[in-house]
Amino acid sequence: MGLFSAFLALCFLIFFHELGHFCAARLFGVKVEVFSIGFGKKLLHKRIGDTQYALSLIPLGGYVKLKGQDDLDPTSREIAPDSYTTKPPLVKIAILSAGVVFNLLLAFLLYVGIGLSGVKILEPIIGEIQQDSPAQKAGLLPNDRIVKVDSTSITSWEQLSQAIAQAKPSGSSFTPLALTIQRDGKLESTFITPESSSHQNIFGDTIQRPMIGIVAKGEVGVEHLGLAASIKFAMQEVARASLLIFESLKRLILGLIPLGELSGVIGIVDVMAEVAPSGFYAFAMVMALISVNLAVINLLPIPALDGGQIVFVCYEALMKRQMSDKVLYALTMLGWAVLLGLVALGVYNDVLRIVTRTMQ
């Protein structure tokens, strides 16, 4: 059941991306000839109006076939009022970027739903205190709940970490922080001076940051947000996910992350299938992250993706002429080769990970 739910969710994410292109094309008067989920042989198809809607054999994506545009033959053009070819550059860019916008919109809506239904948080309760740390010197104890840092109210361990990380340098040390803690039902105040300490970020890099030497107790709570707070939460999460994915891609390109870490559609479905039984919160969080991922990936300047097509349109707009058919065709084929190579590598890595995990 988890695998089936994951497959349906991935199809929906692809559908929503292509729906963006579809809506933008129709808005600007471009005829949509085919709307397909998947590539290759059409398993199911039905014509409604001028558009053929299809479910195709290979569920590795999807496409919208516009009149006057052919991804496999970029030199194909059609001169007609309802053709993509005849539209001005800004309209073309709007149509090409609409899929990305819809993926970001879907992620935003999912995060809003998560906020309204209740965000899971790690409670700001101390579990352990490191020996000779600022926390020990300040008299903090296990089971203390930190409710305020200076004038900032604290409701989660993440907020606490961020507040401590923002401690201002003062000479060779940091400015003391005023902590309000809840102990045995009573509020107490103390001052604590953070110390610079080594910390590993999500990519495994060792960085220096102010810390006070405490470990979370591990209690998980639920914070219900109102509509305004949920919208703010959604905007922050979309921005955070986008920056994380951009940073991951940059590190992958620079070789700081090995190609063996690259994942593909099988890995995505596998992760979603594992998370599906955990309930709405976990599944929606993964769906939102993957939706942002699809948006960012499609912005890459690879000719087979939306980003590459946008580059071609920008070239035509700036140079006031179309790229030669020979160069355009060569770049498009190269783009498809790169994309298919990355897809194949991702599938290989996914299968290898699953087989290795199964054999353990």
Salt bridges, closest charged atoms under 4 A:
GLU33 OE1 - LYS65 NZ 2.96
GLU78 OE2 - LYS67 NZ 3.86
ASP82 OD1 - LYS67 NZ 2.84
GLU123 OE1 - ARG145 NH1 3.00
ASP144 OD2 - ARG183 NH2 2.75
GLU158 OE2 - ARG240 NH1 2.85
GLU188 OE1 - ARG183 NH1 3.51
GLU195 OE2 - LYS137 NZ 3.57
ASP205 OD2 - ARG251 NH2 2.41
GLU219 OE2 - LYS217 NZ 3.29
GLU237 OE2 - ARG240 NH1 3.47
GLU247 OE1 - LYS250 NZ 3.38
GLU247 OE2 - ARG251 NE 2.79
ASP270 OD2 - ARG357 NH1 2.97
GLU274 OE2 - ARG357 NH1 2.92
ASP306 OD2 - HIS17 NE2 3.12
ASP306 OD2 - HIS21 NE2 3.16
GLU316 OE1 - LYS92 NZ 3.96
ASP325 OD1 - ARG77 NH1 3.14
ASP350 OD1 - ARG353 NH2 2.89
